[in-house]
C-alpha cells in the first residue's frame, strides 16, 4: 500500500527544492503566527515556483480570516488547505478546494468532530491542544484510538524514523504527517532523516 506522506513546517527554499525531488505527496507550510515554523505570504509566493504536478502544497491555517486563506492559496496551482483551529465545516468548504481538517486527540469529543467534516479530503488526528496546535513532538495513544468514518485518516504528532513503522502497523492510516521529527532545528529539515522516514513508511 502507498501511504500519503506529508512533510510539514518547511521554512526555507533549499528544503523545498530538495523535497520536490523525493517520493512524497505534499509539503506543508504553517501560517500559525504562534508557531516557530510560521511563514509569510511573501515566502509562499516565492515558494510556489518550486512545485511540480506530483507534489501538493498544503497551507496550514489556525483560525485565519477568509481573505488571508484566499490570498495564501492564490499563489499555488493545486493547493490543499489544512485547518488546524476551530473552523466550522461551512468555513472549510467555502473555498472550493480540497482540505484537511485537523482534530486534536486531546478533545473528548473528537469522534463527533470527525463525523462533522464529511466533505474533507482527509481528517488529520494530531496530539496538539488549544495552545500548541501541532509540531509538539508528542504522540497520542494509537492503540486506544477508535473511530468510524469513510474519510481517509492521517496521523501526526511525534512521528519520527523510530516509531512511524509501529504507528502504521497499529493504526493503518491513509497517510502520515511529520514535522519536528525530521528536523535538525525548528523549521530546518534534516534531509537524511526525511529520506530515512520515507524509507520506513
PyMOL commands that set and color helices and strands:
alter all, ss='L'
color gray80, all
select helices_A, chain A and resi 13-19+41-50+66-73+89-93+110-116+164-171+180-182+191-200
alter helices_A, ss='H'
color red, helices_A
select strands_A, chain A and resi 4-7+26-30+56-61+80-83+99-104+122-126+153-155+175-178+183-185+188-189
alter strands_A, ss='S'
color yellow, strands_A
deselect
rebuild
show_as cartoon
